[in-house]
Amino acid sequence: MNTNNLKWISTCQSIDWAELSELYRVAPLGDKPANMLEKVFYNSMFKYFVYEEDRLIGVGRALADGMDSAYLCDIAVHPDYQGIGLGKAITQKLLADVQGYSKIILFASMGKSGFYEKLGFSKMTTAMAIFKNQDMAREKGLVK
């Protein structure tokens, strides 16, 4: 499939947030309530919603301050469309948006580090995090 033939939207105006929530559930990237997704996407400087016809099949966003720091997150592709380069295309569009920033950070899902390393990301030795549920993050191996 040619990802250029897909419909790319970079605004939140016509998004069905329940459909987006379902995409994250099936991706599978967890349960993200529609109202939470609406808030975080509206508050993100850059975002892409990718459609094949009327079906939402991919998404990604970046928080950014305009010059120094950017954080790419919530990149997801529907399972029916994984493996065709769509995740790579979303990531590359976000990277183009934040080109020239001093640091671009990405939090990869477990087992996906290799995918992002191929796109130029390197593992950090000094990154640290505080999670809302720190015990769960430890159980999943996200923090020590």
Stockholm file with secondary structure:
# STOCKHOLM 1.0

chainA/1-144         MNTNNLKWISTCQSIDWAELSELYRVAPLGDKPANMLEKVFYNSMFKYFVYEEDRLIGVGRALADGMDSAYLCDIAVHPDYQGIGLGKAITQKLLADVQGYSKIILFASMGKSGFYEKLGFSKMTTAMAIFKNQDMAREKGLVK
#=GR chainA/1-144 SS CCGGGSEEECSSTTCCHHHHHHHHHHTTSCCCCHHHHHHHHHTCSEEEEEEETTEEEEEEEEEECSSSEEEEEEEEECGGGTTSSHHHHHHHHHHHHTTTCSEEEECCCTTCHHHHHTTTCCCCSSCCCCCTTHHHHHHTTSCC
#=GC SS_cons         CCGGGSEEECSSTTCCHHHHHHHHHHTTSCCCCHHHHHHHHHTCSEEEEEEETTEEEEEEEEEECSSSEEEEEEEEECGGGTTSSHHHHHHHHHHHHTTTCSEEEECCCTTCHHHHHTTTCCCCSSCCCCCTTHHHHHHTTSCC
//
